[in-house]
Amino acid sequence: GADTSQDPVTVGCLAKDFLPDSITFSWSDNTNPNITDGIKKFPSVLNPAGTYTAAAQLSVSASKVQEVYYCSAGIQNISVVVNPLEPSMTIRPPARDQFLEPNKTSTVICSVKNLCNKAVTLKWLKDGAEVSSGIHTVGPVSRGLNGYSLSSELTVLEKDWDNDRVYSCKVESKNFSDMRNTSKSFECGNCFPVINALLIPPNFADIYILKSAILTCRVINVQSTEGLNVIWKREDGTELHTSIGERKLQSNGRFSVDATASVCADEWERGDKYTCEVIDSELIFPLKKILTKQPGSHAPSVYIFPPPAEQLALREAATVTCLVKSFNPPDLFIKWLSNGEELNASKYINTQPIQESSQPLLYFAYSTLKISEQEWNAGNTYTCLVGHEKLPLQVTQRTVDKSTGKPTLVNVSLVLSDTANTCY
């Protein structure tokens, strides 16, 4: 970005309800009893009560800003504090992958922002004793209105870090002094896992086959499920019947919980918005996240391949392959039928969608069906059925058999369960 350190800092002074209409403003700071540059007085204004109000301002170049300015108007002396931001200090442990060969060292970084004074000292300590070497400090640098900032790096040895030595950064300045520590055992001292919610959209197979959309709100990093409540709501605020699943243990010792609600496929498809609200004793405010259908952009192309001749020659097994290409969103289903009858999912393997291009964002997937060489030679037909939201009828199919050895179109009607739906 542009260098703003040259922008002037403006301080204002307002005098209210005075009579008669004559007032003089004068400015001073701790080093200059009478500032004359950069002063502007605005004309006074008559108030309804018959008294006057007037204002003046002082502009100072950012590099020369002092901590406090005094404005006197008539007899009153008003002080204006320029630097309203609280100084803040952070210490960062070395990144785990940073202890590099040959000397196995890394850096701990200490930074301070919004200091109102240039006079500042920064010291590093190791187990409480001051360190004198391996320090690289930058600053203090003027940040205009945001005061001064300072950053320092300390080189540490991997063996010291692994032996849990405590490193401290100590900063002293006018109006601010603080010390922060870091060591391996509280590497993440102030970043305990925070409760969060991940929204998982319904999968297309459920929408197509069950005509309902299952919304999932996965709450992670929960300490205990005692005070936890999760509610799915429609846009108008009405609550959906929400089922809360069993808690699952995460690797960090906390739990995750799935809260699901079911809505009509049509409502989901038309882009209704749903909010998952998480209430927990650890949260000050309820956590709210919105789930809505993301528009799809591209229907897949589907290709089917007969078993390779070299494989059939071995007379052991036969693999029919279905390639589904160039689709988005990545959510789809692939099923196989033999002579028009749906096959058990254990007979075929579907890959996860794999990104094939980023501009535009498109995916591809494979499915391989394993049959015996006799089944293929008996002339059965095999159909790859693909469901995707951007297909004209949401499903398409490709069929192959031995006699054609090439894909043919066979009319297949997939019987879908007409489960009762609460969509009326």
Buried (B, 14 or more C-beta within 10 A) or exposed (E): EEEEBEEBBEBEBEBEEBEEEEBEBBBBBEEEEEBEEBBEBEEBEEEEEEBBBBBBBBEBBBEEBBBBBBBBBEEEEEEBEBBEEEBEBBBBBBEEEEBEEEEBBBBBBBBBBBBBBBEBEBBBBBEEEEBEEBBEEEBBEBBBBBBBBBBBBBBBBBEBBEEEBBBBBBBEBEEBEEBBBBBBEEEEEEEEBEBBBEBEBBBBBBBBBBBBBBBBBBBBBBBEBEEBEBBBBBEEEEEBEBEBEEBEEEEEEBBBBBBBBBBBBBBBEEEBEBBBBBEBEEEEEEBEBEBBBEEBEBBBBBEBBBBEEEBBEEEEBBBBBBBBBBBBBBBBBBBBBBBBEBBEEEEBEBEEBEEEEEEEEBBBBBBBBEBEBEBBEEEEBBBBBBBBBBBEEBBBBBBBBBEEEEBBEBEBEBEEEEEEEEEE
